[in-house]
Each structure stands twice: as C-alpha cells, then as structure tokens.
Amino acid sequence: MFLKRVQKMQAELSDAGVGFAVIVPGANFRYLTGHAMKLSERVTMLVVPAEGPPALAAPLLEAGGLAEMCGIEDIFTYRDGESPVDPFRRLVDASDLSGPVGCEFTGLRMLERDVVSKAIPETDYCDITGIMGRLRGVKDESELEAMEEAVEIVEGVFCDVQDSIAPGVTEAELAQEVKMGLAERGSGLVYTGSVASGERSALPHAGPSARTLQNGDLVWFDVCAEYGGYHSDLTRTFGVGDIASDLREAYEVVYRAQARAREDIVPGMAAEDVDALCRRYIEDAGYGEYFTHRTGHGLGLEIHEPPYMVSGDTTILTPGTTFTVEPGIYLPGRGGVRIEDDVVVTQEGCRSLTTYPRNLLPDD
C-alpha cells in the first residue's frame, strides 16, 4: 500500500464530502496498492474511507495474495458460490462508513454497482474520476523513470525499423517488425501500435493493412510501450522518396506547431491552453479543418488518462504532470502527418521525455 498516495486521496475525498471510495482492479487499484490486478467475474473492491485505514472485500482464494501484495489487514472474504454482498456489508459496518460513495464512473461495472446498492440501499454515488486524475496526473521520480524506460524502448524500435521504410514493403510487414522489436526490447505490451501510409495516413486511427509503400508516401507509426506498469506513446511520420510540395507544407506546419507548444508550456496553464497553442498555429496556416482531434492526453499507468489537451479541460498543469503533445493534419485522399512526444511539466516549463528526431522527411 502506498500510504502517501492513500492519504492524499483521503484528503481529496474529505474536501469533496465523499464518505468513502470503492476502487475496482485496474489502474487506480494499482496506483494505490502497487498490485496489478485485472477485473474478473470474482468481485474485488478496495474501500478507501475519507478517514481510517483502507479495507478489501475479496474472494477467499485471493485474500492471502492481496494481504501480502497490498499490505491491507482488513479483508472481508467470500467463497466461490457465495455472494460478495455480505462481506461488503460487513466491511461497511465494521468501518462505520457512511456518506456518498465515490466510484470510478469510467471503470465501475454494473456487477460491483449491484453489490454496493444491495449492501447499502438508497446510497448516493459520486464520480471520483477527477480526483484520481489529479492524483495520478502528477508523477514522482520513480514513475518518470519507468516512463523514460518505456520511451527508450519505442525509440529503439524506431531506430530498428527506420531502414525498412521503403517502397515495396507493406504496412503489415512494418507492423510485425515493430511488434517483434517491442518484445525483444522488453515492453510489457506486445503490440498497441498503428502504421498507416499514403492516402491511408489521412485516417488518424488507421491500423496496418496489406498496402505496399510507394514513392512519395507519408507513413506514420504510433507506438506504445510499457515498463513497470507505465507507458510511453510516440508517433513519428516518415517520408518515402520524393514528397509532394503540399504534403511537405502540411508536415512543416505540424512540426512547427508541435515545437511551439512544447516550448511554450509552463506550469499554471490549463490543459486546454496546450490545445490552443497547437490549434491556433495550424488554423492560422489554413489547415484548421484538417486537425480533427485533441492535441494530447495524460499518460502513465494508462495510455490515455486525464488530463486531456482539449478545449474544456481546465485542469491546471503543475510540475510532474505528464501528457502527450500530438497535433496532426490529415488531408483526405492525400496523406496525413502527426508528431507525438511525451512531456512532463517542470518548474520552469516542460521537458520532453522523447528525443527521437521529429522531422523525418528526406531532403529535397
């Protein structure tokens, strides 16, 4: 159990008037306990009260491992074939819990919701996604070290695959090379990347296909790696052979917009301000309608997590906040370009965790 993290969470719960929080296996569970556990048909719920020690409602067969991994003494168990409602009710009674129940609206299943509602009829629910986002958004040194290891894996893969990017190779072949490179370099993720070339590169979430690369193509790689539970997420766009002037221009606009954002990020600005930095530059260059997604997203235990670099997200960026900066321009029927770096806010500005070259067009 990461006691300092739990104590920070409890302070947030108290300030928000939340009686206690129910955390299910997943990223938040790992953040608070250090234990990587996946959701299953057997209900496991970590209960964090606004005051007092955390407790668990869990299957009996998991109790010993959870006690060892999480360091939690109060575990209320049930056997296979029994309902988890009774142990959860006993947990609530033993801890004298009351008040609104904080839940992860993006993660809580109806299965766990049913247990809570049967154990505590007519209770009120509130979303603690924002609370957990604020806590997890700011990384400590150990978290940053793991993320930098994950970045190093992807950058090594880029170095391995760059010589294979040539006319005649297929997107699927490049994707397979990326997959093998991630495994060889120790990524916990076997493959979560995308490769798209030519006119298909104008599709922001295109997956690899059997298309063969041709002279004049733009081809982007969006690749993630995992190390110690933490992720990297990088995109680079390569040029193949002779690149047409309109594609070169779009590439240059994205390159400059992305660089400007990284240079101008400072602590105290809002997440939506990062989006505005990129979007304003791209709009002024005449490509606003072709920038069809947000500028970035938080990064850490999950590939996508708060905060989000998009209009409406007013999260204030503080030192230690990590996220991606990934503007793009997508010209239908022609091609697309996206450049994505992983950055962390510092006391003075921001530091890019990624160092792989960003302008990857061949010379004229």
N, C-alpha and C positions, 0 to 999 in steps of 0.2 A: 504494500500500500504506500502510495506517495502522499505522505501526510500533509506536506506543504500545499500540494495541489488540492487535496480534500479540504483543507482549512480555507483556502481562497474561495473554493466553490461554496462552502458553507456561509462565508461572509456575503457572497452574492445572493444566495438563497434567502438569507435573513433580510437583506436590503430589499429584496423583491417581494417579501411577505409570503414566501413559499415554505410550507411546513417541512416537507421532505421531498427528495427526488428519487425516482425509480430509473435506474440505468440498466439497460439490457446489454448482452455481449455485443461487442463491436468496438469502434474506435474510442468512444468515450469511456467504456469499461476498461480498455487497455490503458488509456491516459491516466485513469485514477488508481488502477491496481497494478499496472505493469504486466498483466496477464492477457495474452492474446487468446480470446475465446470467441467462437462463432455461434451464431444463433442455431438452434436445433429445435426438434419437437419437444425436448425437455426444457421447461421454463427455468431460467436462472435470472434472478433480479438482484442487483446491488441497490441497497437502500441507503441513501445519504441524507441524514436529518440536518436541519439547519443548526442544531446543536446536538452534541453527543457523538458516540462512535458509530461508524457505518456497520451495517449488517447485511447478511445474504439470505435469500430464500433460494434453495437449490436442490437438485436431485441428490439423494444419499450417495450414489456412486461417484459423484463429483466432489463431495464435501472434503475429503482428505486432500485432494489436489488443490482445491481452492484455498483451503486453510494454509497450505504450505506456500502457494504462489502469491496469494493476496495478503497474507498476514492478518486475516479477519477472524476473530474468535467466535463471534455470534453468527452461527449458521443454522438456519431452520430448514430441516430437510423433509423430503417425501420420497417414498419408494416408487419404483415403476408400477403402474397400475393405480396409484393413488393420485388425488388431485393436489396441485400446488396451492390451492386456495387456503387450506387450513394452516400450513406453515407460514404463509404470508400474513394471515390474520394474526397468528401467534407472534410473529415478528413485530407487527404494528402495535399490538397490545403490550408486549414486553418493553418496547422502546417508548411507549406512551406518545405515539406520534399523532399529530392532528394538523389541520390546516390544509390548504390547497396542495395537491400532489403535482410536483414538477415532472414532466415527461418529455422525452425527445420525440416531438411530433413527426420528425422525418425518419425515426427509427423504431418507434414502439409499434409492435404488431397488435392486431385485434386479440391475439392469443394472450398476451400479457395484460392488455387493457381489460379483458374479461376477468382475469384473476383479481386485479385491483378493484374493479367495480363490484365483484361478488364479496370480496373481503371487507370493503368499505363502501357500502351503498350510499348513493347520493353525494359522493365526494365531488369536489371541483378539480378540474385539471387546468394546468397552465403549461405553456411551451417554454422549455429551458434551452432551446437551440441557441438563442442569442447568448445566454450565459456561458454555455460550453464553448461557443465560438470565440468569445472574448478570452476565455482562459487558454484555449488551445492555440489561438492565433499567435500569441507571443511565445517564441521558442527560447529555451535555455541553451546553454553551450553544448550540452550533450545531445540535444535534439538537432542543433545545427550541424554538429559533427557528423551525425548519421545522415542528414540530408546531403551534406557535401560528399560523403561516400557514394550516395545514390547518384549524385550528379556526375561524379567521376566515372561511374560505370557507363552511363549513357554517352558521355563524351568519348570514352574509349571505344564504344561501339561505333560512333560516328567516324572515328579515325579508321576503324577496321573496314567499314563499308564504303567509304568515300571513293575508293579506287574502282569499285564495282559499278558506279553510277555512270552508265554509258549506253549509247544506242544498242538495241538488241537484247538487253536484259529486261525481264518482266518485273512488274511491281511485286508479284508474289515471290519471286526469287530473292528480291531485296529484303522483303519482309522476313523470309526464312533466315536470311543471313543475320538480320537484326535479332531475331529470336534466339538463334544459336549464340550470338555474341553476348546477349544478356545472361544466358545460362552459364556460359563459360566464365564470365566475369563476376558471378556470384549474386546476381539480382534475385531477390525473393519473388519477383514477378517473372513468370516465364515469358509472357508477351502481352503488352497492353498498348502497343503502338499502332500507327497507321502510316501507310505510304500511298501517295497519290501523285500522278504525273499528267503532263499535257492538259487537255481540257478537263480531266477529272480533278486536277488540283484546284479547280474553282469550287469544289464541293468541300466545305470546311471539315466535315466529318466523314469523308470518303475512306473506305477501307481498301486494302490492297486487292488488286484484280489481276487478271491474266494479261492486261495491256502491256505491250512492249514499248520501252522508252525509245523516243525518236529525237533526232537532231532538232534543237530549238525548244525542247521541253523545259518547263519548270517542274521540279519534283520535290515535294516536301515530305519530311519524316517527322512524325510526332511520336516521341518515345518516352516511356516512363520506366523507372527502375525503383526497386525497394531495397533498403538496407536497414536492418534493426528496427523494422516497423515503419520507417519514414521514407518518403517518396521524393523523387525528382520528376520533372515534367518539362521536356525540352522539345522545341520544334526548330528545325533548320530547313531552308529552301535552297536547293542546289539548281544550278543552270546546266543544261546539257547542250554543248555545242554553241551554235550561233543563236543568240536570244534576240527576238524582235524588239524594236525600239519601244513599243507600247508596254511590253512586259518588263523591260528594263526600267522604264519610268515608274511603273507601279511598284516594282521591287525597291527602287530608291526611296520612294515615299514611305513605304513601310519601315525600311531601315532607319530613316531619319526620325520618323515618329516614335519608334521604339527607343532609339537612343535618347531622344529628347525627354521622354518620360522617365527613363532611368536616371538621367542627370538632374531632373527637377523634383524628384520625390524627396520630401522632407518629413520628419516626424511632426505630427499635429495636423496634417492634412487629412481629408476624408478619403475613403476608398473610392468614392465616385469621382474625386478630383484626378485620380490616376487615369481613369477612363477618359475624362475630359481632355487631359493633356494629349493623348493619342488621337482622340476623335476629332478634336479641333484642327490639328495639323493635317489629318487626312481629308477632312472636309474642305479646308482652305485650298488643298491641292486639287480639289474637284472629284475626289473619289468617295465621298461620304456614303453614297448609296451602296457601295460595294464592300463596306466594312459592316458585316452583318451580325457580329457577336460582341460580347463584352470584351474588355481589354485584359481581364485576368481573373484569377480566383485564388483563394487561400490554398496552402499546400502544407502537408505534414503527414499525420497518420493516415490521412485520406488524400487521394489525388485531387479531389475537389472538396473544399471545405471553406467556411467563412474565413475572412470577409471576401466579398465579390467586388471586383473592379468594374462597377456598372452604375449608371445613374440611379439614384435612390438608395444606395448603400452608404449611409453616413457614418459608418464605423471610423473612428479616429485611429490613424496609424501611429503606433508607438514603437520605440526601439524593440527589436526582436520579432516584429510582425513579419511573416513570410508569405509570399504570394508570387504568382506569375505575372509577367508583362508580355502579352502576346497579340498585338494588333495584326490585322490581316486585310488584304484586298483580294477580292475574288471576282474575276471578270468572266461571266458566263460564256462558254464556248471557246475561251482563250486559255485561261490558266489563273492560278492563284498563288499568293505568297503569304506566308506567316513566319514570323520570327518570335521565338518564345524563350525568355530567360526566367530563372528562378532568383528572386531577390529577397533580401532581408533589410528592414529599416534599421538604420543606425542612429546614433545621437546627432550626427551631422547631416545625414541624407539617406542613401541606401547603398548597399553593397551587392553586387551580382555574385551569386554562388556559381554561376556558369561563366566559362572563359572561352569556349569553343568559338571560332570565327563566325561572325554574323553575316558578312557579305560574301556569298559563295557563288557569285556569277563569274563565268570565265571572262577574261579580258576581251575587249572589242577586237 
